[in-house]
Amino acid sequence: MKILIFGVSCVGKSTVGNLLSKKINYKFYDLDEETVKYCNMSIDMFIEFYDSRIERDSIREEILSNIIENESNMVVAVPPILYNDYINDVIEQEDIIALELQDSVDNIFSRLIFTDENGKTLTDSEKYKNKHKNHYLNEIKEDIEFYKPSFTKINNKLYIDGKSANEVADQIIKKYLNIK
């Protein structure tokens, strides 16, 4: 079985996906990390180098396609991309469970961390985040609205309501995987 976890940035896809994969003994892929490996550059550099969203999304789709074709029993955290016919076809496959994680703007904001180009958390990350709180709350709201149409074909929606990653992983197992 292949489990694809979708959702906006900082909703918890990677954290939940990684924990879920360990609980059910599946391989875990974070599509952002796979993109970094594939393109040999940071995500920030990837976005800067490929300034067209369509170009970035097609690269991510190619990477996702390779993972799906070459692996079974896996969990993939999929970053927000504008899903087209390819993604719609993928999520309708029999051996795939597509799941969208949802949460409130405030809960997503609470998960924000800021890192340097090497992925190291900045020492003043919380201070910076709170100083620019209104800006980031608005960005999160905009992301949720912007990507909402992309997630319409994903039938499995899980509103996590600020729960811990462990609680969400257990809820996915119980609700979607029928594993006791």
PELINLIN-V306176 format. One record per pair of residues at least 24 apart in sequence whose ideal C-beta (glycine too) atoms are under 8 Angstrom apart, sorted by the first residue. I is the first residue (numbers start at 1). J is the second residue. Records with the same first field share a line. If there is no record, write none. Layout:
BEGIN
I->J, J
END
This chain:
BEGIN
1->26, 72, 73, 95, 96, 97, 177
2->68, 71, 72, 73, 74, 76, 93, 95, 96, 97
3->74, 75, 76, 96, 97, 99, 172, 176, 177
4->75, 76, 78, 90, 91, 96, 97, 98, 99
5->75, 76, 77, 78, 99, 100, 101
6->78, 80, 98, 99, 100, 101, 151, 154
7->80, 100, 101, 102, 151
8->80, 108, 140, 143, 144, 147
9->79, 80, 108, 143
10->108, 109, 111, 112, 140
11->101, 102, 103, 108, 111, 160
12->101, 103, 111, 160, 165, 168
13->77, 78, 79, 101
14->77
15->165
16->77, 101, 160, 165, 168, 169, 172
17->75, 76, 77
18->75, 77
19->165, 166, 169
20->75, 169, 172, 173
21->74, 75
23->169, 170, 173
24->75, 173, 177, 179
25->73
26->73, 74, 75
27->71, 73, 74, 75
28->74, 75, 76, 77
29->67, 71, 74, 75, 76, 77
30->76, 77
31->60, 63, 64, 67, 76, 77, 78, 79
32->77, 79
34->63, 67
35->59, 60, 63
38->63
42->117, 119
44->117
53->81, 82
54->82
56->81
57->81, 82, 84
61->86, 87
64->90
65->90
68->96
80->143, 147, 150
81->150
82->147, 150
83->150, 151, 153
87->153
88->153
91->153, 154
92->153
97->156, 176, 177
98->154, 155, 156
99->154, 156, 157, 158, 172, 176
100->151, 154, 156, 157, 158
101->158, 160, 168
102->157, 158, 159, 160
103->159, 160, 161, 162
104->161, 162
105->137, 140, 141, 144
106->137
107->160, 161, 162
108->140
109->133, 136, 137, 140
110->162
112->136
END
